[in-house]
């Protein structure tokens, strides 16, 4: 009876409006997402909420696991008071959860801040994301490598999952289109003890740069073993490497693609970075947090304009930029195409300098 009364209170006209938040919150990359969501909700509620009702987060940890993501999606989908879901963070967990959210008699919108696999495009009319896909990030990294670093022969180490395969493929295709060559591309999985055999083969083959289509632990392993082997290649990676700047000297000079960097020059972002620093002393937002902040605020606008019904929220988002004014967020302009993607979103290249990731190039 207590659960029934709680559900009734949450769905009452004057009760909170519930938004699901799904990600790996026990991990640093998920902590950034959680902090930003809390900041956005607190700011919105401090101004009276949405239509006089406060927003409330339903937080669910998916551990960046496909199986856990499906269970989380089933739980949030089955909760009728949840009007939309922010998440998931990784490509593999987002792909696994996507069909759950879009299924059944009462599907619910999922908007990811950072899942970049091309396989997510068009997977469901109820799935959106606010970050560029790997089809944008990989080619931009390849053009940067070719033009700014003079890379002609690259080696690739990639994590063997949806994210790693996607960004590896798009980087390689563009580098080869430009006239370069991928000399070697080697996979790894979480728990791989050493990447030294790959690095040694690349040295013998004569690569002039290393592209890490990796997540942070794998990239850190590669960088440590490069140091032990006295290899000084330029290193580039996708947005999953964000946070590696905390490794200091180990990561110095690494280039990382991202939909967002905190030194972005506009008043909206400057206010967000300042608010984030006040709320979480010593912390700076990354692309995961900034994307989450934008999504929560975008959902607040959708709820204010269209009402707190799942289908109405989805239909509002589908028309964003196509009949509805685009949303101007801290990560830039958000307008979705028919696949739930943001094709107009810029990609920045950051470089690790003195323990910070700062913008080197943007396109």
Secondary structure, DSSP 4 states (H G I P E B T S, - for coil): -HHHHHHHHHHSTTSPEEEEEEE-TTSHHHHHHHHHHHHHHHHHHHTT-BTTB-EEEEEEE-TT-HHHHHHHHHHHHH-TTEEEEE---SHHHHHHHHHHHT-SSS--EEEESS---GGGTTS-TTEEESS--HHHHHHHHHHHHHHHS---EEEEEEESSHHHHHHHHHHHHHHHHHT-EEEEEEEE-TT----HHHHHHHHHHT-SEEEEE--HHHHHHHHHHHHHHT---EEEE-GGGTTGGGGGGGGTT-EEEES--TT--SHHHHHHHHHHHHHSTT----HHHHHHHHHHHHHHHHHHHH-S-HHHHHHHHHTBTTTBPPEEETTEEE---TTS--TT---EEEEEETTEEEEEEE-
